[in-house]
Amino acid sequence: MFSHVVVGADDLARAKTFYDAVFAALGVGPGVPLSETRLLYRRPGSPNFMVTKPINGGAATNANGGTIGFAAESPEAIDAWHAAGCANGGTSCEDAPGVREMGAFKFYSAYLRDPQGNKLCAMHSFGG
C-alpha cells in the first residue's frame, strides 16, 4: 500500500547500529548508505525503509501517535527483533511482547522506540 517509510535521526551511526540489529532479526540485511545522510533498508518485493538526517537541517522528531509496523514470520522472530532492539539502543514500550486480540483478529506483537524515539512494532498475524 505504500512505497516507502522514512524516519529521521540526528545520529545516523547510532540509528544504523539499532536498525541493522532489529532488521537482521527479521531477515533483512544491513542498511545501505545512499549518501552521508541517508540509509536504505530493503527486502525484495517490499516497500523501502529509510533513515535520514532531516533534509531541512533541523532536529529529527518523532510522530506523536504514529507507529511503523513490520511484518514478522513468527513470534520467535518478534522476540529476537525486540531483544535486538533493546540490546542496541532501543527501548521497549507498550506491553511486553505477546499475543493480542482485537475482535476476530489475533496477532503476536512487540513495540520498541528506536534511539531517536520513533515507535516501531513487529507483528505476526494468526489470521482471523
DOFIDO-882046 format. One record per residue: residue in three letters; y negated, x negated, z negated of N, C-alpha, C in turn. Coordinates in pm, whole numbers, plus 50000, padded with zeros to 5 digits. Example, Ala and Ser with C-alpha at 12.3 -4.5 7.8 and 13.67 -1.06 7.14 Angstrom:
<pts>
ALA505694868149220504504877049220503304868049220;SER502254871549292501064863349286499974871049213;
</pts>
This chain:
<pts>
MET501194992050000500005000050000498744991550000;PHE498814979549948497644970749952498004957650020;SER497004950750070497254938250142497224926150051;HIS496404926949945496314915549854495604919649725;VAL495784911349624495094912749497494494899149466;VAL493264899149418492594886649381492074888149240;VAL492344878149156491754877549022490904865049013;GLY489884865748931489014854348911489504845548797;ALA489154832848804489474823248698488394812548696;ASP487934809248576486974798448562487654784848566;ASP488894784048517489654771548512490884773248601;LEU490774768648726491844770548824493114762948786;ALA492984751248727494174743548686494954750948578;ARG494254756448483494904764148376495544776748433;ALA494864783348524495414795148589496674791648668;LYS496664780348738497834776248817499034773748727;THR498834767248615499934764948521500554778248479;PHE499704787848441500174800848398500884808248511;TYR500244809848626500814817848734502034811148797;ASP502064797948807503274791248856504464794948767;ALA504254795248635505344798148541505784812748550;VAL504844822148547505254836248548505844840348682;PHE505314835048791505884838548921507224831848945;ALA507444820048891508764813648903509834822648841;ALA509504829248730510454838348666510784850348753;LEU509914853548850510144864648943510614859849080;GLY510914846949091511424841549216510384838149320;VAL509144836549278508054833049370507684818449349;GLY507484811149458507154796949450505784794449393;PRO505464781649368504174778149310503004781449401;GLY501844782449340500624785449414500294774749514;VAL499784779149629499374770149736497844769949738;PRO497244758249722495784757749729495304761249870;LEU494404771049880493784774250008492484766450024;SER491924762449910490714754349905490634748649764;GLU489544742249731489374736949596489144748149495;THR488884760249542488544771249453489484783349463;ARG490574782349540491424793949559492894790049573;LEU493764797849505495224796149513495844808549574;LEU496924806749648497654817749709499094817749657;TYR499564829649616500964831749580501494842049677;ARG502694839149731503194847649838504704848849833;ARG505184860949850506614863549870506704870350007;PRO507514865050098507604871150231507864886250222;GLY507104893650300507234908050304506454915450196;SER505764908050110504984914150002503514910750020;PRO502634918449960501204915149965500924901749897;ASN499824895749933499424882949875498744885049740;PHE498884875049653498184874649525497404861649523;MET496114862449495495274850449494494514849249363;VAL494254836849326493424833749210492264825449264;THR491044829149226489874822349281488764820649178;LYS488004810249194486744809549122485824819549191;PRO485024827049116484164837049180483284830949290;ILE483274837649403482524832849518481014832349489;ASN480544841449403479104841749375478654831149274;GLY479604822849227479264812149134479134816548990;GLY479254829548962479174834548826480494832548752;ALA480504836648626481704835648544482714846348586;ALA483984842848577485034852548604485124862448488;THR485354875048521485554885448420486784893548458;ASN487314901448364488484909548396488134924348392;ALA488964932148453488714946548463489094953448333;ASN488194961448280488484969348163489254981748207;GLY490494983148161491344994248202492194991148323;GLY491994979648384492774975848501494034968448464;THR495084970348542496334963048525496874959848663;ILE497404947948679498054944048804499544943548775;GLY500324951348850501754952348826502564944848930;PHE503614938248883504524930648969505934936348955;ALA506614938149067507994943049065508934931949023;ALA509924935348942510944925848898512314931448930;GLU513264922648953514614926648991515444931948874;SER515064928048750515894931848636515094930648507;PRO515574936848399514954934748269514984920048225;GLU516054913048261516154898848225515064890648293;ALA514744893948418513664887048488512324889748419;ILE512154901848371510914905348300510814897648169;ASP511904896748097511894888947972511544874348000;ALA512094868748109511774854848146510304853648186;TRP509794863448260508394863748301507484863848179;HIS507774872548085506974873847963507004860947882;ALA508184855347864508314842747788507574831347858;ALA507684830547991506974820048066505474821548051;GLY504994833748056503554836048040503064832147903;CYS503784836147799503374832747662503434817747638;ALA504374810847703504514796347685503504788347768;ASN502794795147858501894787947949500474793347946;GLY500014797047830498614800647813498294815347814;GLY499274823947837499044838247835499294843947696;THR498924856547677499174863247550499814876847576;SER500754880347491501404893147500500404904047463;CYS500484915447531499644926747496500444939447514;GLU499884950547470500584963447470501804962247379;ASP502854969847407504064969347326504934957547370;ALA505924954147287506874943547322507614947547450;PRO508164937847524508954941147642510054951247607;GLY510224961147693511254971047665511224982847759;VAL512084992447730512215004547810511085014147776;ARG510525020147879509505030447865509945042547947;GLU509515054147906509815066247982508545074447997;MET508335079248118507225088348148507825100048221;GLY508215110348146508915121648205510245117048260;ALA510495119848387511765115848450511775101248493;PHE510645094548481510525080648527510855071248411;LYS511915063348426512355053948322512275039848380;PHE511665030848304511495017148353511465007348236;TYR511644994648269511554983648173510324975848211;SER509464972848114508244965548148507784956648033;ALA506884947648067506224938947970504814936448020;TYR503904933847926502504931647958502024918247903;LEU501174911847981500544899147943499074899547980;ARG498304891447911496964887847957497054873448002;ASP496524870548122496504856748170495454848948091;PRO495334835748111494354827948034492914832848049;GLN492584839748156491234844848178491054858648116;GLY492154865248079492084878448018492504889948108;ASN492904887148233493374897648323494684903348271;LYS494834916648274496054923048224497064924448337;LEU498284919648311499374919548407500554927148350;CYS501364932648438502584939548399503704935648495;ALA504894933548441506094932248524506934944548495;MET507494950748600508194963348583509454963948669;HIS510494969548609511744972348680512054987148658;SER512164994648767512425009048758513915011648757;PHE514305020948672515715025348667515915037548755;GLY514885041648826514965053548911514505065848835;GLY514585077048898514215089348832513085096448900;
</pts>
